[in-house]
Amino acid sequence: MFFLKDLHIVVPIAISLLLLIIILAVVYVNFADIDHLLVIHFDAYRGIDYFGERSDVYDIWFSGLALVAINIFLISVFYKRRRFAAYLLSYGTAIIVVLILLAIDAIISIN
């Protein structure tokens, strides 16, 4: 991993991984003892669109983890060829993980 000395890549990826750990802790604390269905999506016009279980909330987290893993691989591929693409992927990964945090927060606040 030759890109580990570049702070423009290490810092956003470290922030992404730290946020994923925080998201997992928040999901576990809030949904550990819940056995009923959860509201996963709510629309202001139509009301509740989608009910789900705890596993659906964990699936959102696993999707974020998979996205970070795939983007780390792509960053390592693009780093020598197109450094700007590697930077874009690293900052984009951090932004998407923040959006996942906001989605999990919305699910927690609805339930």
C-alpha positions in Angstrom: 0.0 0.0 0.0 2.2 2.7 -1.3 -0.4 5.5 -0.9 -0.3 5.4 2.9 2.1 8.3 3.1 -0.3 10.6 1.3 -2.5 12.5 3.8 -5.1 13.4 1.2 -5.9 9.7 1.1 -5.2 8.5 4.6 -7.2 11.1 6.5 -10.5 10.7 4.6 -10.3 6.9 4.7 -9.4 7.0 8.5 -12.4 9.3 9.1 -14.6 6.9 7.1 -13.5 3.9 9.1 -13.9 5.7 12.4 -17.4 6.9 11.4 -18.3 3.3 10.4 -17.2 2.1 13.9 -19.3 4.9 15.5 -22.3 4.0 13.3 -22.1 0.3 14.4 -21.9 1.3 18.0 -24.9 3.6 17.7 -27.0 1.0 15.9 -26.1 -1.6 18.4 -27.0 0.6 21.4 -30.3 1.8 19.9 -31.6 -1.5 18.4 -30.1 -4.2 20.6 -33.3 -5.0 22.4 -35.9 -4.2 19.7 -37.9 -7.2 18.4 -40.7 -5.3 16.5 -40.6 -4.0 13.0 -38.8 -0.7 12.3 -39.7 2.1 10.1 -36.9 2.2 7.5 -38.3 4.8 5.1 -40.9 7.5 5.8 -42.3 9.9 3.1 -43.9 13.1 4.2 -46.7 12.8 1.6 -47.5 9.0 1.7 -46.4 8.2 5.2 -44.5 5.0 6.0 -43.2 3.3 2.9 -41.0 0.5 4.2 -40.9 -1.5 7.3 -37.9 -3.6 8.2 -36.0 -5.5 10.9 -32.8 -4.9 12.7 -31.0 -6.8 10.1 -32.0 -4.2 7.5 -30.3 -1.5 9.5 -27.2 -3.6 9.8 -27.3 -4.2 6.1 -27.0 -0.5 5.5 -23.9 -0.6 7.7 -22.5 -3.6 5.8 -23.1 -1.8 2.5 -21.1 1.2 3.8 -18.3 -1.1 4.9 -18.2 -2.8 1.5 -18.2 0.5 -0.2 -15.2 1.6 1.8 -13.4 -1.6 1.1 -14.0 -1.4 -2.7 -13.0 2.2 -2.8 -9.7 1.5 -0.9 -9.0 -1.1 -3.6 -9.8 1.4 -6.4 -7.7 4.1 -4.7 -4.7 1.7 -4.7 -5.3 1.0 -8.4 -5.8 4.6 -9.4 -3.1 6.2 -7.2 -0.2 5.7 -9.7 -2.3 6.3 -12.8 -4.6 9.2 -11.9 -3.8 10.6 -8.6 -6.8 13.1 -8.8 -9.2 10.1 -9.2 -7.7 8.6 -6.1 -8.2 11.8 -4.2 -11.7 12.1 -5.4 -12.5 8.6 -4.4 -11.1 9.1 -0.9 -13.0 12.3 -0.2 -16.1 10.8 -1.9 -15.9 7.8 0.4 -15.9 10.0 3.5 -18.9 12.0 2.2 -20.9 8.9 1.5 -20.2 7.5 4.9 -21.4 10.7 6.4 -24.6 10.3 4.4 -24.9 6.8 5.8 -24.6 8.2 9.3 -27.4 10.7 8.5 -29.6 7.9 7.2 -29.0 5.8 10.3 -29.8 8.8 12.4 -33.0 9.4 10.6 -34.0 5.7 11.1 -33.2 6.1 14.8 -35.1 9.3 15.2 -38.3 7.9 13.5 -38.3 4.8 15.7 
